[in-house]
C-alpha cells in the first residue's frame, strides 16, 4: 500500500520553537494555505471555514493583542511573565493564520435542512479540523513548523476591530508557523487495543 500520506502526517507536529528563516515567499505561502483549506471537506460542501493570514506587523499585532488581553486577566506578575514568554515564542514565528467559522452559512443550512439542523454546528467544527490539519500538513511538507492556539473568545473583540473581521465570522483558532528552530519531542501513542476495534 502507498504510505506517502502517513509519512507526511508524521512530519506534522506541534512545533513551538519557530523562527523567520523561511525560504518560501509570502505569496507562495498564501496560495498554499488557501489551496489546502479549499480542498478540505465540509458537510454538504457548505465551506464554512474562513481564514485571515497575517505576516510582518500584522502578525506581531495579533500576539500583542493576545498579550494585552491576558494581562487584563492574569494579575500576578510572576505568572504573567511566564505567559509573556510563551507569547513571545509565538510572536517569533513567521506568520499566523486565524481560523474562523462563517456562522451565517451555518444558520442558513440549519434553516434549509431542518432535519439535520442540530448537526451543522458540529459539522462546522469538523470542517475546521479538516482545514487546520490540511494546512498544518502542507506546511510540514514544505519544511515549516506550526502549532495551534485557542485564545478565543478572550481576544475576539480586539481581533475583530484590528483586522476588520465580519461580524458573522467566529474565531476558532490561531496557528502560528515558521521555520523549525528546534524539533518536537518524541510523540507517544496509546495502546492500539484501547483505541481501535476491528470486526471481520
N, C-alpha and C positions, 0 to 999 in steps of 0.2 A: 504494500500500500504506500501511497505518497504521504510523506510526513513533513513537507516543507512548511505547512501552516503551523504544525506543532513546534517546529524549531523556531519559527518567528514568535510564537506565543511564549516560548521560554525566554526570549530576549526582553519581552515586555514586563518590566519590573518597576516597583516604586523606587525611583532614584531621587535621593534628597540632596546629594552633593552635585549641584548643577552649575554650569557656567555659561559664558557667552562665546565660547570658541566654536562657532557654528559656521560651517562652510557653505551651506545652502543659503540662497538669497531669501529675503522675506517674502518676495513674490512667489518663489517656489514653495515655501512652507505654507503660504496661504492656499495655494492650489492643492497641495497635498491634503491639508486639513479639510478643505471644502469637499474634495472628492471622496474622502474617507467618510464624512458624515452623510453625503448624498447616497452612498452605496449601502449604508446601514439600513436594515429592515425596520419597518414600523407597521403597526396594526392598521389594516385597511389602506396601507400606503398613505397614511394621513400626514406623515412628515412633520411631526410636532416639535422636533428639536431645532433650536436656533443657537447661533454662536457668535460671539464677538471676540476677535483675535487682537491681542494687544502686544505692541512692541515698544521699545525705547521708553520715552517719557510716559506713555500711556500705561505700559507695564509697571513702571515704578509707581505711578499714581494709584494703581489698584492696590498694591501692597502697602502704600501709605494709608489708604483708606482702611484696610484691614487693621493696621497697627493703631490708627486713631480710634477706630470703633472698639477695639479690645481694651485700649487704655481707659475708656469710659466705664468699663465693667470690671476690669482687673485693678483693684485699688492698691494691692500690696506691691511695693516697688520691686522687691526681690522676685516675686512671681512674674511680674511683667517683664523684668529683664530677661528671663528665660523665654517668654513668649516673643519678645522683640528679636531675640537671637534666631528663633525659629523662622520668623517672618523675614528676617534679613537673608536667610538661606533661600527662601522662595524668590525674593527680590533679586538675588544674584543670578537667577536663571535668565535665559534669553528672551522669553516671551511667556504669555499666559493666554489660555483660552477660557472664556466664560461661557458656560453651557446654560441654556435656558429652555424652558418648555413654553410653547405658544398656547396659553390657556384658552384663548378664543377658539382655536381649532378643536381643542378637547371638548369644549362646551357644544360646538356645532355638531360634532359626531355623537355626543350624548343625546342631543335633541333629534338628530336624523336617524339614529339607530337605537331607539329606546330599549329594545330587547337586550342590548349589550351595554346600556348606559353606565351600569355600575363598574364596568371593566376599563373604561377609557383612561381614567387616571392611572391605574396600574399599568396599562399598556404604554402610556406615555413615558412612564419611568423605565419600562423595559427598552423603549426606543432610546432613551438617554444612555442606558448601559451599553446598548449596541453601538451607538455613535462614539461614546467615550472609549470603548475598547478598540474600535476600529482605528480611531485617531492615534491612540496610545501605541498600538501595534505597528502602525505605519511609521510613526516617529522612530520606534525601536528599529525597524527595518533599515532606516536611514542613519542609524548610529546615534540617535538622540535619546536622552532620558527624559522622564516626566514623572510627576506624582499628582495625585488628585486630592483636593482640599474642599471642605464644606463649611465656609464661614457664613453662608446664607442661613437664616434670614437676617443675621445681625448687620450685614453690610448692604442689604438690598436697596434701601432708600438712597444711600450715598452713591452706590454704583449706578443706579437709575439716573441720578442727576448728573454724575460725572461723564457718563458715556451715552446720554440721550437714549436710554433704553425704552422701548414702547411699553406702555402700561400693562399690556396683556402678556408680556414676557416674564416668566417666573424663573428666577435664578436657581439653579440646581447644583452647580459645582464650579470649581476653579481648578484648571490644570496648568501648572507651570512646567515649562520644558526648556531644555538647553543641552549643552554638551555634558557628557558624563565625566565628572571630575573624580568620582570615586564610585566603584561598583556597589550594587546592592548586596546585602548579606545573603547567605545561603538560605534558600527557601525550603521549608519543611512541609510535609504533607501528612494529613491524617491517614489512617489505615483504610485501604480500599473497602474492606469488609464493613466498615461503619458508614461508608458513603454511597456505595453502589449496590444494586441488586439486579441480577440478570435472570430472566426466565426464558427457557428454550422449549 
